[in-house]
Amino acid sequence: MGTGGIATGTSTDAGAGEAAPLDAPGAPRVLPQDVPQEGPQDVPRGSTVYGYPRPSAGPRLRLTRRGRQAVLGAALVLVLLVGAAAVRVVGWPDAWLPGLLGGPSCSVTTADGEQQLEPDDAKRLTSATLAKTLPPGLSASDRAVVTALRTRDGALSCTVSAAERHSRDDLAREDETASGLTPRAEGVRTALRGVAGKLPLGGFEPGGVSTGHMPGSAHYEGRAVDVFFRPVSAQTSRRGWLVAQWLVAHADELDVDNVIFDDRIWTASRSSAGWRPYVPPQGPTRNAVLRHLDHVHVDVARGT
């Protein structure tokens, strides 16, 4: 017999010189009742070998109220971790959900509160307002948007979808053209002048610039343009905000990365956060240039 008193398939008859298989002709038949009953504890749980009774499954596990709360808490943490990982891959929901559902992805704060806009409407209204070509008979909602665009508090913002942000990873890195700007930055200058006419621009020059800006500035790579509004006043600030919001509305097609003006910054990679407070890398200052009070800064994607 094998260990534990269960027949293992060979006989250990002391009178035989060699173990004989149990299924050999003439071999004695071993029945369950011929096997010493050593108790079900020697049988694996759930086994029915040789007729041993199936062991009891034992008492059911019952969670206390505190135990259930602990399990639910652990499940919630797991969901949050998975959600955080998803955000890192596809971006914040408000960056991709509007595109998925076909809803608006731009907004502006009017006198009646926040108003949602389709991207095409944002482009249409910012272009018409900047070019001073507003058609007669605007709807009440469009008039409210136009009024808001002329103020800092309006601050039109648009979300750049995760798909658009990821597509920028495939953009090729560009060299400076004869103007000192990369082709993408040159495209911004051309499009802006096509809408707003002649504007005082700077931050670039033929052959590129190497001084006059903070370390690591996009200006040194020919990726940035400054639009000046001097002297600083309420009137020039309104004009500056029209330009800044036009750039945001057209950021997807112009591959705009950052727009900075009047102590505020909009960033394509963080577009779901809208306009955020801007503090120069050197820290808080009263310098109007460093705070971008007298000019709108725009830079485009670098590419790889």
Secondary structure, 3 states (H helix, E strand, C coil): CCHHHCCCCECCCCCCCCCCECCCCCCCCCCHHHCCCCCHHHCCCCCCHHHCCCCCCCCCCCCCHHHHHHHHHHHHHHHHHHHHHHHHHHCCHHHHHHHHHCCCCEEEEECCEEEEECHHHHHHHHHHHHHCCCCCCCCHHHHHHHHHHCCCCCCCEECCCHHHHHHHHHCCCCCCCCCCCCHHHHHHHHHHHHHHCCCCEECCCCCCCCCCCCCCCHHHHCCEEEEECCCCCHHHHHHHHHHHHHHHHCHHHHCEEEEEECCEEEEHHHHHHCCEECCCCCCCCCCCCCCCCCEEEEEECCCC
